[in-house]
Each structure stands twice: as C-alpha cells, then as structure tokens.
Amino acid sequence: MKPVVVLSGAGLSAESGLGTFRDVDGLWTQYDLSEVATPEGFARDPALVLEFYNARRANMAAAAPNAAHRALAQLSAEPDVTLVTQNVDDLLERAGATGVIHMHGELSRALCHACGARWDAPDVMAADDACAACGAQATRPDVVWFGEIPYRMERIEALLSEAALFVSIGTSGTVYPAAGFVHLAREAGARTLELNLEASGSTFDESRIGPATELVPAWVAEMRSE
C-alpha cells in the first residue's frame, strides 16, 4: 500500500455520542469557549476550565468506539497508513488503532502549565492539584487551546509531503492548520478524498457524503481489497 494519511475530525466521534462545536444543545454551548478553551481563560479561572474538561472526560469514558473507529483501527495496522486526528478522545485507541497522532492533544493526559511535565490524567482534575515534577498548582488538560500551536505539525507536514493519498473524515475543513492539509497533499501529488456528512467546500478530488459509520467501513474495505 502506498503512503496514506487519514485526518479525522469531530464527525468521526459524533455517532458515538460525543458532541461537536456545532451541536445546538451540547456541552460546548453551556460554556463560553473563550473562558474554557484558551490560556487566558485558564489563567482567570482554572477551576471553571477543569470543570469543563472533567465533564468532557466523563462523556468520553461513557462513549464507545463506533464502526468508523473500528474500521480505521484495522487500516492502521497497514505499515504505510498514518492516522492523524483533531479529536482529543481516545476512541480510536480503544478500537485498537496504533500510532495515532493527536494534533490537538488528549483528554486522557494532563500537562503542567508551569514546567511542561505530562502524565495520565485522573478522572477528575482540580485547581489545587500539584504537579509531581515541580509541585506547581498549574495542572491542565494536555489539549491544544485556541491560540496555541497544534502538536507534531512538522511530522504531519512531512507525512503529507510523501503521501499518495490523503483522506479527510468528519471535519469541516475550515479550521487551520488542518484545513490546509488538503492543499499540502495536492501540491505533493497525492490523490485526495473527503468522507463527510456534507461537502466542506475544500478542493478534494472526490467527496463522499454520508454518515461516518457507513462511509468509513466501506472505504476501508475498498482499500484492503486493493
């Protein structure tokens, strides 16, 4: 199999019950994102930020991988396939996927805002939790907030420069830098495919529209039969 880079977004996990920014009545709408998803918000009220992410972590724990996660997990066993996700949940890993690049971090990990130490997050984080490395009461979720640089961008861009196929699954294609991945892949000569509930408006060679739990298993079956 030639090198394949798969980017997934919130639409991959939506059918597992994990909400997206656009959900009308979801968890996201109960909070001002400038207060709970920015470094400035954390500095103002760390307890509020941790309350929000504790709720997200509980939602994640209650969710289960769906057919799309399981199909991508099977595909990830191929040596030339790399899964990159904007999602901070662990559903791909729980489905059996390996080597997933979490460009926006992971809810299941904690980060010290003071010294940069990382560790497995407890189910509930509190503002007075002390960092085991430096002792500072500055522990936060190891996720990328608005205004911060996504993780492992150099690695992702290198993979895109070598890809023969770039596939975008369940993402709006409007948030950079991920929105630019299709252009990087096309410039490198890769074929590009979008699997989404609705067309993102980006320039893909092919778009397939429908639920991830239907589109992704069918596409993976095609790939594995080639």
Buried (B, 14 or more C-beta within 10 A) or exposed (E): EEBBBBBBBBBBBBBBEBBBEEEEEBBBEEBEBEBBBBBEBBEEEBEBBBBBBBBBBBBBEEBEBBBBBBBBBBBBEEEEBBBBBBBBBBBBBBBBBEEBBBBBBBBBBBBBBBEEBBBEBEEEBEBEBEBEEEEBBBBBBBBBBEEEEBBEEEEBBEBBBBBBBBBBBBBBBEBEEBBBBBBBBBEBEBBBBBBBBEEBEBEBBEBBEEBBBBBBBEBBEEBEEE
